[in-house]
Amino acid sequence: MVVYRREVREQALVLFEYGFKYGAVSSKLGIGQGVARAWQDLYEACGKEALLDMGSTHRSYAYETKLEAVRRLEAGESPRQVMAGLHIASRSVLARWRAAWKQGGDDALRAKPREA
């Protein structure tokens, strides 16, 4: 997995603020479209600080937030809409929650106790 320096994310941020979409950002900065799309999703959902500080902290979400996210996805909202509405930083976390919910129901979204 490639890790991009903050300077690259800053350049992407400027482009997003000028209205460029992930395809153009990918081309201009020489980064993968998947990376640029994830950055655009994060920027639109959580703002510029989240994009610039990504990877510096691990976010955790309340059970209620997870459940609301899955319910919105099941009701037909797009992942991007759910991310923006609930300030969720990653499209992949939505996919994990949805898969867990489909397999184990509401309780699958509850935090697991940590083992000592």
Helices and strands as residue ranges (DSSP letters): H 6-17, H 22-29, H 33-46, H 48-52, H 63-74, H 79-86, H 91-104, G 106-109
